[in-house]
Amino acid sequence: MPFPRPVIVILDKVSQLLDRKGYQGYIVGGFIRDWLLGKQTGDVDIAVDQDAMSVAREAAQVLQGRPVLLDDTNSIARVVVCEQEQRASLQRQGTGWAEWHLDFASFSHSIESDLSRRDFTIDAMAVELSQFAAAAAAETDEKRIPVKLIDPFAGEEDLRNGILRVVSEGVFDADPARLLRGIRLAAELDFSVEPTTEELIRRYSQSVVRTPGERIRDELLRLLNVPRSARYLSYLGELNVLPALIPELAEGKGVAQPTVHFWDVFDHSLQTVAALEFLLGEGNWEYGSRDLLADVPWSASTHQHLSQEVSKGSNRKTLLKLGGLLHDIAKPRTKTIDDSGRARFLGHAKEGATMAEAIMSRLRFSRQETSVVGSLVYHHLRPTQMANDGLPTQRAIYRYFRDTGDAGTDILILAMADHLATRGPLVKMEEWREHCQLTSYILTKHEEQQARILPLKLLDGHDLMDIFGLPPGPIIGRVLAVVSEAQASGELTSKDEALALARNELDRQQEAIGTVN
């Protein structure tokens, strides 16, 4: 595979540094795997026979990068390289990377001994650094220098056959995060998990709780970023990893729902993620069809909205999938049976938001991520509740987006997926079209309201204070909210009309205060 100029320069400089110091260095792990697969990557793993942090500091000086200690216990350090010349080169080549990560890890005895402690055979291969750097440089001159692949566990063969296999039986006990990492790798590479490895995952599934929340968050987000991630979430469920990771989700197993639902709560949650991916164009859904997609109110702005970054490693689309997984998390705890024998889940959206936020906090998601998912769960019933046997009013639409903010569009998409995952193979086209028409109507009217409000704000707080002699305080915000809602609904078109409404609202509030007193 041809190498971008920046990586050739980086590897050559590090190789020369190690040669001058008399150190041994090998490129290992994911970089070698991706190189053999013909993929480019912005991460390079380098094993050295010295203290990794010391080598990282020296490499950072040579590369004008920044050293970061990743793991003091296992002696792993990172150098972040982001030079302007390299950044421009990467962008010109369209790789999408603005920086390179060089992760240095220490090894003792031999590189083969180091590889024996790694997790999967496809990541337990190495090439001597100076040899690799020379071969990479020769590629630019259209020359070929053979490299010796150090592959004691037949990782190259597994790579060719699309198989994920553990290096040894102790890999999950040594690091339970590998339980998630293995399935995430299988998802990214579209590999199958070898039967013995699969059985080991089942055996050690409960130990996933020993994994630090930050690592679970990172692996879960990377998995959700893969198209057809619902398939692998279901696989994690079969392997007992998902129930161990989120026991609240496992409470939904066997919890029956009203006859309108095709699945129990647990399977419905997984099917909701699958339906989301179907709607997002990320793969087929077992019960989907072109006819179902034909009525979906999709637009370029929706795709752009979902691609917005929320926090490092997450965007709205990945969090939408997570919200789909957790949207009914409180149903088992809120289930009651009424006098007619019908199951009820009163308050499950509100309690579910609290539970989802607690799960997100436990897994070390950021406050922004937690807020987005909490809003998805809390409001997931709101779109259909707005309809009331007809199309929602202008005021109802305004209040919906006022309350849900930036998550309003996401919740509408979740509601559509929820509808499909409720009916499953029993979905009726007439009902589906009505749901899509409702979503389209809400989005269209919201855009119209935004067009009315954003260009022209009829009143502001200074107007209210100047005209009515009001002091700063919460009453100004309440009056402006009433005026904005009326303007968005198309009931006001001039400042005089806005002032008249503001005067009436002030009189009403003062009268209410007087009545209370």
C-alpha positions in Angstrom: 0.0 0.0 0.0 1.4 3.4 -0.9 2.1 5.5 2.2 1.3 9.2 2.6 4.4 11.4 2.8 3.8 12.4 6.4 3.9 8.8 7.8 7.1 8.1 5.9 8.8 11.1 7.4 7.5 10.3 10.9 8.5 6.6 10.8 12.0 7.5 9.4 12.6 10.1 12.1 11.6 7.7 14.9 13.7 4.9 13.3 16.8 7.1 13.2 16.2 8.1 16.8 16.1 4.5 17.9 19.1 3.6 15.9 21.2 6.4 17.4 20.2 5.3 20.9 20.7 1.6 20.2 17.1 0.8 20.9 15.0 -1.9 19.3 11.7 -0.9 17.9 8.9 -2.7 16.2 5.6 -1.6 14.6 2.9 -3.8 15.9 -0.8 -4.3 16.3 -3.5 -2.4 14.4 -1.2 -0.5 12.1 0.2 -3.8 10.7 -3.3 -5.3 10.5 -4.6 -2.3 8.5 -1.5 -2.2 6.3 -2.1 -5.8 5.3 -5.7 -5.0 4.6 -4.7 -2.0 2.4 -6.2 0.6 4.8 -4.6 3.8 5.9 -4.7 4.8 9.6 -3.7 7.7 11.7 -2.5 5.5 14.6 0.9 3.8 14.9 1.7 1.3 17.7 5.5 1.0 18.4 6.9 -1.6 20.8 10.3 -0.6 22.2 12.8 -2.4 24.5 13.2 0.7 26.7 11.0 2.8 29.0 8.1 3.9 26.7 7.6 7.3 28.4 11.3 8.2 28.0 11.3 7.2 24.4 8.0 9.1 23.8 9.5 12.2 25.2 12.5 11.9 22.9 10.4 11.2 19.9 8.1 14.2 20.7 11.2 16.5 20.6 12.3 15.1 17.3 8.8 15.2 15.8 7.8 18.5 17.5 4.9 16.6 19.0 3.3 16.3 22.4 3.9 13.3 24.7 1.0 11.9 26.8 1.1 9.2 29.4 -1.7 6.7 28.6 -1.0 3.9 31.1 1.6 4.1 33.8 1.1 0.5 35.0 1.7 -1.0 31.6 4.2 1.7 30.4 2.3 3.0 27.4 2.8 6.6 26.2 1.5 8.5 23.2 3.0 11.2 21.0 0.5 13.4 19.2 2.1 14.8 16.0 0.3 17.7 14.3 2.7 19.8 12.3 1.3 22.4 9.9 3.2 20.9 6.9 1.9 17.4 7.8 -1.6 18.7 8.4 -1.7 20.4 5.0 -0.3 17.3 3.3 -2.9 15.0 4.9 -5.7 17.3 4.0 -4.5 17.5 0.4 -4.5 13.8 0.1 -8.0 13.6 1.5 -7.2 11.3 4.4 -9.3 13.3 6.9 -6.6 13.2 9.6 -5.2 16.4 11.0 -2.9 14.5 13.4 -1.0 11.3 14.0 -0.9 9.2 17.2 2.2 7.2 17.9 1.6 4.9 20.9 4.8 3.6 22.5 4.7 0.5 24.7 7.6 -1.2 26.4 8.5 -4.9 25.9 11.1 -7.1 27.6 12.8 -10.4 26.5 11.7 -10.6 22.9 9.1 -9.2 20.5 7.5 -12.7 20.2 7.0 -12.7 24.0 5.3 -9.3 23.7 3.0 -10.5 20.9 2.0 -13.5 23.0 0.4 -11.1 25.6 -1.8 -9.4 22.9 -5.4 -10.0 22.5 -6.3 -11.3 19.0 -4.1 -12.9 16.4 -4.8 -10.2 13.8 -3.2 -7.7 16.2 -0.3 -10.0 17.2 1.9 -9.3 14.2 5.0 -7.0 14.0 7.6 -5.6 11.6 11.0 -4.3 12.6 10.7 -0.4 12.6 13.8 0.4 10.5 12.9 -2.2 8.0 9.3 -1.0 7.7 10.5 2.7 7.4 12.9 1.7 4.6 10.2 -0.2 2.7 7.7 2.7 3.1 10.3 5.2 1.7 11.1 2.9 -1.2 7.4 2.7 -2.2 7.6 6.5 -3.1 10.4 5.6 -5.6 8.4 2.8 -7.1 10.8 0.3 -5.6 10.0 -2.8 -3.5 11.9 -3.8 -0.4 10.5 -7.0 1.2 9.7 -6.9 4.9 9.8 -9.8 7.3 6.4 -10.2 9.0 6.8 -11.5 12.5 3.6 -13.6 12.9 3.9 -16.3 15.6 0.1 -16.9 15.8 -0.9 -17.0 12.1 -2.6 -13.7 12.3 -2.1 -13.1 8.6 -4.0 -16.3 7.8 -6.9 -15.3 10.1 -6.9 -11.9 8.4 -7.3 -13.5 5.0 -10.1 -15.7 6.2 -12.0 -13.0 8.1 -11.7 -14.7 11.5 -11.3 -13.1 14.9 -9.4 -15.4 17.2 -7.8 -14.9 20.6 -4.0 -15.4 21.1 -4.6 -17.3 24.4 -7.3 -18.2 26.8 -6.2 -15.6 29.4 -6.8 -12.5 27.2 -10.2 -11.5 28.7 -9.1 -12.2 32.3 -6.1 -10.0 31.8 -8.2 -7.1 30.3 -12.0 -7.4 30.3 -12.3 -4.4 27.9 -11.3 -6.9 25.2 -14.8 -8.5 25.5 -16.2 -5.3 23.9 -13.2 -4.6 21.7 -13.3 -8.0 20.1 -16.9 -7.6 19.0 -16.3 -4.1 17.9 -13.3 -5.2 15.7 -15.5 -8.0 14.2 -18.1 -5.3 13.4 -15.7 -2.9 11.8 -14.0 -5.6 9.8 -17.1 -7.7 9.1 -15.2 -10.8 10.6 -16.7 -13.8 12.2 -15.7 -14.8 15.7 -14.0 -18.2 16.0 -16.1 -20.6 18.1 -13.5 -21.1 20.9 -13.1 -17.3 21.2 -16.9 -17.0 21.2 -17.2 -19.5 24.1 -14.5 -17.6 26.0 -16.4 -14.4 25.7 -19.5 -16.1 27.2 -17.4 -17.5 30.0 -15.9 -14.1 30.9 -18.9 -11.9 30.1 -19.5 -10.9 33.7 -16.0 -9.6 34.1 -16.8 -6.7 31.7 -18.0 -4.8 34.8 -14.3 -4.5 35.8 -13.6 -2.3 32.8 -13.2 1.4 33.5 -16.2 3.4 32.3 -14.1 5.5 29.9 -13.0 2.5 28.0 -16.5 1.1 27.8 -17.8 4.4 26.5 -15.1 4.5 23.8 -15.7 1.0 22.6 -19.5 1.4 22.7 -19.4 4.6 20.6 -17.0 3.0 18.1 -19.4 0.0 17.8 -22.5 2.3 17.4 -20.6 4.2 14.6 -20.5 1.0 12.5 -23.3 0.4 10.1 -25.5 -2.5 11.2 -24.3 -2.1 14.8 -27.7 -3.4 15.9 -26.7 -6.9 14.7 -23.6 -6.7 17.0 -25.5 -5.3 20.0 -27.8 -8.3 19.6 -24.7 -10.5 19.4 -23.4 -9.0 22.6 -26.8 -9.9 24.2 -26.4 -13.5 23.1 -22.9 -13.6 24.5 -24.2 -12.2 27.9 -21.9 -9.2 27.6 -24.6 -6.5 27.0 -26.8 -7.7 30.0 -23.7 -7.6 32.2 -22.8 -4.2 30.9 -26.3 -2.7 31.2 -28.2 -4.9 33.7 -31.2 -2.5 33.6 -31.6 -3.4 29.9 -31.6 -7.1 30.7 -34.6 -6.5 33.0 -36.7 -6.2 29.8 -36.2 -9.8 28.8 -39.5 -11.6 28.9 -41.4 -8.5 29.8 -44.5 -8.8 27.6 -46.2 -5.7 26.1 -49.7 -5.0 24.7 -50.6 -7.0 21.7 -49.8 -4.0 19.4 -46.2 -4.9 20.2 -44.5 -7.8 18.4 -41.6 -8.2 20.8 -40.9 -8.1 24.5 -39.2 -5.0 25.9 -35.6 -6.2 25.5 -36.0 -7.3 21.9 -38.0 -4.2 21.0 -35.1 -2.1 22.2 -32.7 -3.9 20.0 -35.1 -3.8 17.0 -35.5 0.0 17.5 -31.7 0.4 16.9 -32.0 -1.9 13.8 -35.0 0.2 12.5 -33.0 3.4 13.1 -30.2 2.1 11.0 -32.7 1.1 8.3 -34.1 4.6 8.3 -30.6 6.1 8.3 -29.7 4.1 5.2 -27.0 2.1 7.1 -28.3 -1.3 6.1 -31.3 -3.5 5.6 -33.8 -4.3 8.3 -35.3 -7.8 8.3 -38.8 -6.3 8.1 -38.0 -3.3 6.0 -38.8 -2.5 2.4 -38.4 0.2 -0.3 -42.0 1.1 0.2 -41.4 1.9 3.9 -38.4 4.1 3.0 -40.3 5.9 0.2 -42.4 7.8 2.7 -39.7 8.8 5.1 -39.3 12.7 5.1 -35.5 12.8 4.6 -33.4 15.7 3.6 -29.7 16.7 3.3 -30.2 19.0 6.4 -31.2 16.0 8.4 -28.1 14.1 7.5 -26.0 17.2 8.3 -27.7 17.6 11.7 -27.1 13.9 12.6 -23.4 14.2 11.7 -22.8 17.1 14.2 -20.2 16.2 16.9 -21.6 16.2 20.4 -18.4 15.3 22.3 -15.1 13.7 21.3 -15.9 10.4 19.7 -19.6 10.9 19.5 -22.1 12.6 17.1 -25.8 12.9 17.1 -26.3 9.7 15.0 -24.4 7.4 17.4 -26.2 8.9 20.4 -29.5 8.5 18.6 -28.8 4.8 18.3 -27.9 4.7 22.0 -31.1 6.6 22.8 -33.0 4.0 20.8 -31.4 1.2 22.8 -32.4 2.9 26.1 -35.7 4.6 25.3 -37.8 1.9 27.1 -35.3 1.2 29.9 -37.9 1.9 32.6 -40.7 -0.2 31.3 -40.0 -3.3 33.4 -40.0 -1.1 36.6 -43.2 0.8 35.7 -45.3 -2.0 34.4 -48.8 -2.4 35.9 -51.9 -4.4 34.8 -55.2 -2.4 34.7 -58.6 -3.8 35.4 -59.1 -5.0 31.8 -55.8 -7.0 32.0 -53.9 -4.6 29.8 -50.3 -3.8 30.5 -49.5 -0.2 31.3 -46.1 1.6 31.6 -47.2 4.9 33.1 -44.3 7.4 33.6 -41.8 5.1 31.9 -40.4 8.0 29.7 -39.7 10.2 32.7 -38.3 7.5 34.9 -36.4 6.1 31.9 -34.6 9.4 31.3 -33.4 9.4 34.9 -32.2 5.8 34.5 -30.6 6.5 31.2 -28.7 9.4 32.6 -27.5 7.3 35.5 -26.2 4.6 33.0 -24.5 7.3 30.9 -22.8 8.7 34.0 -21.7 5.3 35.1 -20.1 4.7 31.7 -18.4 8.1 31.9 -20.2 9.8 29.0 -19.9 13.6 29.0 -22.6 15.9 30.3 -23.5 16.9 26.7 -23.9 13.3 25.7 -25.9 12.4 28.8 -28.2 15.4 28.2 -28.9 14.4 24.5 -29.7 10.8 25.4 -31.7 11.8 28.4 -33.8 14.1 26.2 -34.3 11.4 23.6 -35.7 9.0 26.3 -37.8 11.6 28.1 -39.5 12.9 25.0 -39.7 9.8 22.8 -43.5 9.7 23.1 -44.0 13.4 22.5 -44.3 13.4 18.6 -47.3 11.0 18.6 -48.9 12.6 21.7 -48.9 16.0 19.8 -51.3 14.6 17.1 -54.4 13.9 19.2 -56.3 12.3 16.3 -55.2 15.0 13.9 -52.3 17.2 12.9 -50.7 19.2 15.8 -51.4 22.9 16.2 -48.8 25.5 15.5 -48.5 26.2 19.2 -48.0 22.5 20.0 -45.2 22.3 17.4 -43.6 25.5 18.8 -43.7 24.2 22.3 -42.3 20.8 21.3 -39.1 22.3 19.8 -38.9 24.9 22.6 -38.8 22.0 25.1 -36.6 19.6 23.1 -34.2 22.1 21.6 -31.6 20.7 19.3 -32.8 17.1 20.0 -36.2 17.8 18.4 -35.4 16.3 15.0 -33.6 13.4 16.6 -36.7 12.5 18.7 -38.9 12.6 15.6 -36.6 10.0 13.9 -36.6 7.9 17.1 -40.4 8.0 17.1 -40.5 6.6 13.6 -38.1 3.8 14.4 -40.0 3.1 17.6 -43.2 2.7 15.5 -41.5 0.2 13.2 -40.0 -1.8 16.0 -43.4 -1.9 17.7 -45.2 -3.5 14.8 -42.3 -5.4 13.2 -43.6 -7.7 10.5 -47.1 -6.6 11.3 -46.5 -3.0 10.3 -49.4 -1.5 8.2 -48.5 0.8 5.4 -51.5 3.1 6.0 -50.4 3.6 9.6 -46.8 4.1 8.6 -47.7 6.7 6.0 -49.7 8.6 8.5 -46.8 8.6 10.9 -44.4 9.8 8.2 -46.9 12.5 7.2 -47.1 13.7 10.8 -43.3 13.9 11.0 -43.0 15.7 7.7 -45.7 18.2 8.8 -44.0 18.9 12.1 -40.6 19.5 10.4 -42.1 21.7 7.7 -44.1 23.8 10.1 -41.0 24.1 12.4 -38.9 25.5 9.5 -41.7 28.0 8.7 -41.8 29.1 12.3 -38.0 29.5 12.4 -38.2 31.6 9.2 -40.8 33.9 10.9 -38.9 34.3 14.2 -35.2 34.4 13.2 -35.1 37.3 10.7 -37.3 39.6 12.8 -37.6 39.7 16.5 -40.7 41.9 17.2 -39.8 42.6 20.9 -36.9 42.2 23.2 -36.3 42.7 27.0 -35.2 46.4 26.5 -38.6 47.2 24.8 -40.5 45.8 27.7 -38.4 47.6 30.3 -38.6 50.9 28.4 -42.3 50.9 27.4 -43.8 49.3 30.5 -41.3 50.5 33.1 -40.5 46.9 34.1 -37.4 46.1 36.2 -35.1 43.2 35.1 -36.5 39.9 36.3 -38.2 36.6 35.3 -41.4 38.3 34.3 -39.7 39.7 31.2 -38.7 36.2 30.1 -42.2 34.9 30.6 -43.8 37.6 28.6 -41.2 37.3 25.8 -41.9 33.5 25.7 -45.6 34.2 25.1 -44.8 36.7 22.4 -42.4 34.4 20.6 -44.8 31.5 20.7 -47.6 33.7 19.1 -45.1 35.0 16.5 -44.0 31.5 15.6 -47.6 30.4 15.2 -48.3 33.2 12.8 -50.6 35.1 15.1 -48.4 38.2 15.2 -46.9 40.1 12.3 -46.1 43.6 13.7 -44.5 45.2 16.7 -47.8 46.9 17.6 -49.5 43.5 17.8 -46.7 42.1 19.9 -46.9 45.1 22.3 -50.7 44.6 22.6 -50.2 40.9 23.5 -47.4 41.8 25.9 -49.7 44.3 27.7 -52.5 41.7 28.0 -50.1 39.1 29.3 -48.7 41.6 31.9 -52.3 42.4 33.0 -53.1 38.7 33.2 -50.0 37.9 35.3 -50.6 40.9 37.7 -54.2 39.8 38.1 -53.1 36.3 38.9 -50.7 37.7 41.5 -53.4 39.8 43.0 -55.8 36.8 43.2 -53.2 34.8 45.0 -52.5 37.6 47.5 
